[in-house]
Amino acid sequence: MTATVAELIARHRPTLDAALGAIRSRGYYSRFPENAKAYPAEAKDRAQAAFEARHGATWSLGQTGADGTTVGAEVSPYGFELGFSYEHVDPDVLIPAMQAAIPAWRDAGAEARAAVCIEILCRLNARSFEVAYTAMHTTGQAFMMAFQAAGPNAQDRGLEAVAYGYSALNAHPDKVLWEKPTGRGEPTRLAKKWIAAPRGVALVVGCNTFPTWNGYPGLFASLVTGNAALVKPHPCAVAPLALTVETAREVLGEAGFSPDLVALAPEAKDEGLAKTLALRPEVKIIDFTGSNEFGDWLEANARQAQVYTEKAGINTVIVDSFRDDEYPAALGHLAFSLSLYTAQMCTTPQNILVPRGGIQVGDERKSPEEFAADLAGAVEKLLGDDARATAILGAVVNPFILDRLDRAAGVGKTVLASRAVTHPDFPDAAIRTPLIAAVDAVDADIYTHEWFGPISFIITTDSTQDSIDIYRESVKAHGALTAAVYADSEAVIRAVEEATWEAGANLSINLVGPIYVNQSAAFSDYHGTGANPAANATYADHAFVAGRFRFIQSRRPA
Amino acid sequence: MTATVAELIARHRPTLDAALGAIRSRGYYSRFPENAKAYPAEAKDRAQAAFEARHGATWSLGQTGADGTTVGAEVSPYGFELGFSYEHVDPDVLIPAMQAAIPAWRDAGAEARAAVCIEILCRLNARSFEVAYTAMHTTGQAFMMAFQAAGPNAQDRGLEAVAYGYSALNAHPDKVLWEKPTGRGEPTRLAKKWIAAPRGVALVVGCNTFPTWNGYPGLFASLVTGNAALVKPHPCAVAPLALTVETAREVLGEAGFSPDLVALAPEAKDEGLAKTLALRPEVKIIDFTGSNEFGDWLEANARQAQVYTEKAGINTVIVDSFRDDEYPAALGHLAFSLSLYTAQMCTTPQNILVPRGGIQVGDERKSPEEFAADLAGAVEKLLGDDARATAILGAVVNPFILDRLDRAAGVGKTVLASRAVTHPDFPDAAIRTPLIAAVDAVDADIYTHEWFGPISFIITTDSTQDSIDIYRESVKAHGALTAAVYADSEAVIRAVEEATWEAGANLSINLVGPIYVNQSAAFSDYHGTGANPAANATYADHAFVAGRFRFIQSRRPA
């Protein structure tokens, strides 16, 4: 497998060029197929065996600064202890080694770094089934979702970040002969050159639910721009990122770079390592996905670093009217959006705004109560079969979700109660169907914060215009990653779009097909906008990469 | 003069394209000639008359929110009161009007906004002599420097920001048909569109010494990306920005936009308006040039805004060796750098590092004392004639500089004392030549902060390597906008460059010609790097513009 940097460049230049084309068009592009059938059939069994073989073993990465202790207490949401342990590292030893590795990585240049990054992504792609098992049993996603989201979809997001970084690094040539006319003979000539200087050590703070999908954009954006990356995984979802770091270190070492350019910092129980690392002076970039509380803390306190955050919001659906023939499909579609991965996605709708006077469905008028009953029925139909339900829902990722469900049962009028589902293979898994509660628009204290998990509200408003106003103002104040509207009226759609430009959420209109409001596709859909409190960044655009390095100039007479 | 937006686009598209080409190459480009002879001869006299006619008058801009009071107490550094007054505005009235103007400006699109911005710059260019008088008598620059720096050079910097903004806005098309293959017949099709949503109101906090040159990059970057811009001038340098805002409002109105998209907020004495405005929730972008103290305060406190700062640093020169034939020219060159505009530039060298063992000049060895005497002699020679001296020095901008000079006279060993110079036309102007003091490298408490004004230190170090180490570490800790090295050794130059990539200053090597370390040319030289404490941004690059708007998406089945 060993290849020189030149060979890696030759191998991956076509991928880089295709990705550069895709970020220019934002049309459909995917480098890593999400269809499991595109992968060798035997790989799945091998991956399962590898996953099981890790039980009781220490996952050694050969990192500088391993301090001789091990940590790790991951428990599968499917009801068993993973039994993985990881070498704990001493940041005072590891971080200087990471810093020392940077100049050679910087001097290798953008094309070499992009090729190494793409090689890492390709190796991760070949391990997608392994990734899937580690993701399933840390996030609680159903197997196929874990495969797609943590594997190829995350890899595509990583490649997208590589393309943006490479594009930004190549904003202009690295040298130029500057000739200023003097008007009297010879021009003044200066030879100018620039280096794209990386910031330093980049910290990636992983989340529990999408450790790779939310982790790769920042990781690869920082790497391709010449930084070293220190990955601090969520203590409940270490394995997918350990596998990632292991692969990256392997590729870096083979290509002649220090493996310490990418490192894993798993934490001991109650160590609070993210806070400690986030405030270190060497840490110049932080990518974080998770709670508002910690994201806001990072933004306020890690002042020595560029901080990119993806936090929580109140994703909103405005329901106005349907074409008669689309109503059943739209209900089924919405039901799926509310159910997928037990709504443990930062993109799942929460607030469904319905006017008090009802909605138009073809020639018929439906009251908010009728719409609520129809939606509840669609969820019940979707999840009526336990085996099918588990494949959509996956498992509840942590007990906080169960507590929240209990609390939600006492809020407003329960339209659809949550029920427990038993998994055929994992009887100890906590699996729950969504709860839907009806509330009134005046109950803003209920619905203007995030109820992370399978909890949504049908909110009765005074009118569609009132819905739009509530949408705009609540999202401006509290953030949202996604929004949706169902309206058989271009005037309503235009009004919702206008509110969206202010609210700064990514809007889906009248979706009924196989793409859901929860889903954002690499290279085309932005994830987050950076324009409301839910996130200060997006996956991915130039703003996401431009601050990760700086052009420094040297000039002299020519 | 009135032109439709379509006419402005047609008129200015060639300029926009040339500017877009220039930011791709970072080679020589200038749209606005800095040679005064390129402008109508009679314009200068007209401008002087206009300047004098403003004495005792109120400069009315017709702004929404004028509260009926006037402010203004500018005093020329050349020794007389300007007698200009300005309408004070009520932010509670003005800012909502600015916000209300944004959607139409946003919807006009990038090309229209770029054309309007370029029209503003061209109108400012036509008023360059007017700009020059206002700049001379607020900043203290000599007339020709005020003309060039506040006029065409600043206009070029503004155009550069327009080009970067336009480029970022056009990172991809505003709509695409996204077709995802399904493998079984028809692909999934979504029609996707994006809007580049501006942040909101951008605050430009002007400085005393370069109100337009340092103000235009942020002003035009914010405008072209769809924001409204509120200019809060330094109370001692209102006029150049009043003229700027006046021109912008005129063009905006003629093109059919609200003039309130650009507004001036002059402050009453001790009003502390910058702080008040900086914390308003509508203010989403802040561009600031000035003290570390207020810049750091903005970064820490104006958390609702993107904050771009240019602050202070310790610009450093490493002296190692000279080619024999270049020594006199280099001394004269350095002397000019230390004298231009009384060293009241954020790019003027302060710390000159010379090894204890001396420097090589051709075949000769010169001790630090000899080098200091040679440099002092070069300054004396340059400024020996009072008329010539005033054309280089301009006037002292404020009494703090004089206090600092007094203090500097007691620091280290004075190698060259400052002397007062009398201006032939302005006998009340405070004009001072540079002071040079010799100190030892151990006296870091003296030279590791900025002594803004005509004060520099010749610092004796243990060796050139020691000089490089001091350079790297002091600039990393305290910042610098520029650095220079004189060395007749490629090995030394390489070592200084390597330190520079870490220190993050823009480096000039062996300069002897008509371009000085203090000078940075729009479209080629970056001003600031954002890589050390002297600035968190640069004029201009993609990082400077990318955060001033956000892409927001809308998608629907196609």
Interface residues (C-beta under 8 A of the other chain):
Chain A: I23 R24 S25 R26 G27 Y28 N35 P103 R106 A168 A171 H172 P173 V176 L177 W178 E179 K180 P181 T182 G183 T188 L190 K192 W194 I195 A197 R199 E299 A300 R303 I493 E497 E498 T500 W501 E502 G504 A505 N506 L507 S508 I509 N510 L511 V512 G513 P514 I515 A521 S524 D525 Y526 T529 G530 A531 T538 D541 H542 A543 A546 G547 R550 F551 I552 Q553 S554 R555 R556 P557
Chain B: I23 R24 S25 R26 G27 Y28 N35 P103 R106 A168 A171 H172 P173 V176 L177 W178 E179 K180 P181 T182 G183 T188 L190 K192 W194 I195 A197 R199 E299 A300 R303 I493 E497 E498 T500 W501 E502 G504 A505 N506 L507 S508 I509 N510 L511 V512 G513 P514 I515 A521 S524 D525 Y526 T529 G530 A531 T538 D541 H542 A543 A546 G547 R550 F551 I552 Q553 S554 R555 R556 P557
